[in-house]
Amino acid sequence: MGALHEGHLELVRRARERCEAVVASIFVNPLQFAPSEDLATYPRDLQHDREKLAAAGVDALFEPDVPAMYPANFSTFVAVEPLAALFEGAQRPGHFRGVTTVIAKLLNVVRPDVLFLGQKDAQQTVLLRKMIADLDFPVEVEVVPTVREPDGLAMSSRNRYLDATRRVEAATLYQGLCTTLRALEGGARKKDALEAGAAALSSRAHLDYLEIVDAATLEPIEELRPPAFVIGAARFGTTRLIDNLWVPR
């Protein structure tokens, strides 16, 4: 959705390594924002985004406007259920319907051979894999590991909202995930591991959720049984951030 950072550019670099041509899109998708969310203020920096993508080796950039994607009387949507109702879906009703609808449209417009997705949005990657499999999109999915700041904070366009104090606090979300995973790997009970992880967050953070889930179904699991994710979401001031740790087989 623009406001590009190194996490986005890593997707381009991985695509450049694998593919003869690389296409990127920039579109701040109104369907995935609730009325109370930050659509109007979402970071936009189109000229710098164009320069970054060109320098990274993008061959074509697709920049549709809202009427191009959703013309008058648009009334068709893609929903992946029940996965879209969990975690981020519960916190942001309708969000994932917007995501899957716009990605379905972008896949039909561009018709890529490979779709590169960032691991930071773990639930999104699971939903899009499911949508692509269920609807027989002829595209391979490659998930690229999360790119992090030196203190572990996952790169995100919304990090721009953080002032200096909140920026320091925001890194504790990653610390909480790591604490949870270390406790689980050390044999701690799930309840104790989650409590330790929550305690690692800044005392001023508002934790929305912290959980260990099956990598395919996103259902909570009671013990570390890879492949799995440790997932979390928290608010730092007015800025809400998500993160996860991938636990492979």
N, C-alpha and C positions, 0 to 999 in steps of 0.2 A: 504493500500500500504506500510505498514511498518512504521518505525520510530515511534513506538507506544508510546502513552501517556495515561493519565488517562481516557480520553474520550473513547479510544478504549477498555481499560480494563473494563470500566463500561458496555460496551456491553457484554463482556464475563461474568461478574458477573450476569447480568440480565438473560443471557442464562443459566447459571449454576443454578439459582433459579428455572427456569421453566422446564428445559429439562434434560433427563437422560444422554445425551451425548452432548458434545459441540465440534464443528469443527470450526477452523479459517483458513483463507487463507492469504498469503502474496504474492502479485504479483504487481509490479510496471508496470502498464498497458500502453504500448506505444500508444495504440489507442486513449487514451484520452488526449494526449499531442499534441499541435500544434508544427510545426518545430521550432518556436521561443520560446517555453516554456522550462521548466527546467527539462526535462526528464533525461538528463545526470547528473545533479547535485542534483536531488531530494534526500532528506535524506534517507540513507540506514544504518541500524544497525541490521543486521539479527541475530547475536548471542544474543545480548541483548533482541531483540524481542522474540526469542524463550524462553529465560529464563523468561521473563515477562508473556508470555502466559501460560507456564507450571505452574508458581506460582499461576496464576489466575484460573487454573482448566481446561484448554483446554485439551481435550482427544486426538485430532488429529489435526495436522497442515499440510495444503496442500501448498506446495511451488513450483508451476510449473515454468519452464523457458519459455521464449518467444516462442521457437519452439514447445513446448508442447501445448501451447494455440493457437498459430497461425502458423500451419505448412505451408510448401511451398504451394503456390496457394490458400491459404485461401481467400475466396471471399464472405462470407455471413455475413451480418450485421443486427443489430436490431436498428430501429429508432422509437422513439415515437414522433409523430408530431401532432399538431404544438408546443406542450409543450417544445420540445427540442430547439426551435428557440428563446425562450424568455430569457431575462436577462443573465444568465451565458452562455446560448447557443449563444446569440448575441455577447457577449464579446469573446467567445472562440468557434468559429465555429467547428463543428465536435466533440467537447468534449463529449457531451452526447451520441452520437452514440457509442463512445468508451466505455462509462460507461455501457450502456444497453446491449451492445454486450457481454462484459466480465461477467457481472452479470448473463445473460442468460446462458452462458457457465458454470459458477461456480454452478448455481442452478442445471443444468443437471448433472454435475459431482458429486456433494455432495448429492443432493436430500434431503435437510433438511425439517423438518416439520415447523420450524419457522425461519424467516430471521430477524436478529436484525440490525437496521440501526440507525445512529446517527442523531438527529434533526438538528445539525449544517448545514448539507447540505440539506436544506429544499426542494429546487427544485429537487434535486436528489431523495429524498424520494417520492415526488409526481410522478415523472416519473417512478420510479420502481414499485410503487403501480399500476400505469396504465398499464405498461408492463405485470405485473403478472396477472392482471385481464383480459387484452385483449387476452393473449396467454394461459390462463388457467393453469398456473403453480400451482401445488398443494402445495402451501406454504402459511403460515400465515405471515404477516408482523407486527413486533412490532417496533415502533419508540421510542428511548430512549432519554430523554431530554439532551440538550447540557451540557457538563461539562465545567466549567469556572474557570479561575484563580481568586484569591481574588479580583482583581480590575475589574472583569467582562469579561476580554478577553477570547473569546472562545478558548479552547485548539485546536491546529492544528499542524500538523507536520511542516508546513511552518513557524511557529513562531520561529523556530530555525534560520531562516535567519535574524531576527531582531537584530540590535545592541541595546545597552542600551537605547539610545535616542529614536529610532524608537519603541522599546518595550513599552515605556511609552505612546507614541503617539497612538499606535495601540489600546489601551484600549478605546480610544475615539469613535471607531466605535460602540461599545456596548452602550456607553453613548448617541450617536446620535440616535440609535434605541429606547432606553428608553425614550429620550426626545420627539421623534415623537409620541410614543404610549401614553405617559402622556398627550400630547397636544390633541390628538384625543379623549382620554377618558374624557378630560375636556371640550369637545365641540368645539374645534378649527376647523376651516376649514382645509381641507386637504392641501391646498397650504401653509397655515401658519404653519401647523404642520411639513410638510416636510422641510420648510425653517428653522424652529427652530432646527430640527434634524440635518440638514446639518451644521448649525452654531455651534453645539456642538462638531463637529469633530476638530481635530488639524488643524490649519491653513496651515500646511505643507502636510496634507493628500490630495490625489487626489481622489475625490468621483466618482466612476463609475456609481452607481445608488443608490437611496433610494426610496422605494415605499411601498405601502400597497396593498396587493393582495388577491384575493379569494383563499382559501386553496385548492380547488379542481382544478380550472382552471388556476391559477396563473395570471389571468387577473387583471389589476389594478382596484381598486374600489374607489369610491369617498367619502365614509364614512366608519367608523368602523362597519363592519357587519360580526361578527364571524360566522363560523370559518374563520380565516384569518391569514396572516403573515405580519409582517413588516420586509422587507428584505433590505439588504444593502451590498455593496461591495466597497472597497476602497484600494488604494495603499499607502503604507508607505515606502518611498524610492523605492526600487525595489521589495518589497514584497507585493503581492496582497492577501487580506484577505476577506472572506465573513462571514456574520453572519445573524441571524434572530431572531425575537421574535414570538412565537406561541401565537395566541389569540384564545382560545377555545370558545365554545358556552357559 
